[in-house]
Amino acid sequence: MENWSIVMRTAGPALQGRAYNHPDPKHFDGEKLKSSPIDFAEGTQVRCRKRTWVVGTVDPDFLPTLAEHGITFDPDNPAAAINAIVEKLCPGPPKLN
């Protein structure tokens, strides 16, 4: 997914961006899509409830949103920013030591 950002859906935070090589032929390359809710991210892979996406270039208009939440974006490891913003938008239960 290119030119991606994180958006809120009813079920939780999701990716939004330009999809390429989508497995469903009804979607064309470059079509703007929203993913199912995000489960977790690692490196450039983002696991959502329905499929795993590989993220490329972030939407530059999304970077100020990350900065507002104190999140630094590293283009070599977008998962760090994705996981951080998802946690801020939908915090999980407290972690036990």
C-alpha positions in Angstrom: 0.0 0.0 0.0 1.4 3.4 -1.0 0.6 6.9 0.2 -0.9 5.3 3.3 -2.2 6.7 6.6 -4.1 5.4 9.6 -7.8 6.2 9.9 -10.4 5.2 12.5 -13.1 2.8 11.5 -15.9 1.6 13.7 -14.0 -1.6 14.6 -10.7 0.3 15.2 -7.7 1.9 13.4 -7.1 0.8 9.8 -4.8 1.6 6.9 -5.9 3.8 4.1 -4.0 4.3 0.9 -3.4 3.3 -2.7 -3.5 -0.5 -3.0 -1.4 -2.4 -5.6 -1.5 -6.2 -6.4 -4.7 -6.7 -4.4 -5.8 -10.4 -4.5 -9.4 -9.5 -5.3 -9.5 -8.6 -9.1 -12.3 -6.1 -8.6 -9.7 -3.7 -7.1 -7.5 -2.0 -9.6 -3.9 -0.9 -9.0 -3.7 2.5 -7.4 -7.3 2.3 -6.0 -7.7 4.1 -2.7 -8.8 1.5 -0.1 -9.3 1.2 3.6 -8.1 -2.0 5.3 -9.8 -4.0 7.9 -8.7 -3.1 11.5 -5.0 -3.4 12.2 -3.8 -6.2 14.5 -0.1 -5.4 14.5 2.8 -4.3 12.3 6.4 -5.5 11.9 8.9 -3.8 9.6 6.9 -2.9 6.5 4.2 -5.6 7.0 0.9 -4.7 8.6 -1.3 -7.5 9.7 -5.0 -6.5 9.5 -7.9 -8.8 10.3 -8.5 -9.8 6.6 -5.0 -9.7 5.1 -1.4 -8.5 5.5 -0.3 -5.4 3.7 3.1 -4.2 2.7 3.4 -0.5 3.2 5.6 1.8 1.1 5.6 5.6 1.1 3.6 7.2 3.9 1.1 10.0 3.0 3.0 13.2 3.8 -0.2 14.7 5.2 -0.2 12.0 7.9 3.2 12.9 9.3 1.9 16.0 11.3 -0.7 13.7 13.0 2.1 11.4 14.1 4.2 14.4 15.4 1.1 15.7 17.3 1.1 12.4 19.2 4.9 12.5 19.8 5.6 9.7 17.3 8.7 9.9 15.1 8.4 8.3 11.7 11.3 6.1 10.5 10.7 5.2 6.8 12.9 2.1 7.3 10.7 0.8 10.1 7.1 2.2 9.6 5.8 -0.5 12.0 7.1 1.4 15.0 5.0 4.4 14.1 2.0 2.3 13.1 2.0 0.3 16.4 2.5 3.5 18.4 -0.4 5.4 16.8 -2.7 2.3 17.0 -1.9 2.0 20.7 -2.6 5.7 21.3 -5.9 5.5 19.4 -7.0 2.2 21.0 -5.0 1.5 24.1 -5.1 -2.2 25.2 -5.4 -3.5 28.7 -2.6 -2.7 31.2 0.4 -5.0 30.8 1.3 -7.1 33.8 5.0 -7.3 34.9 
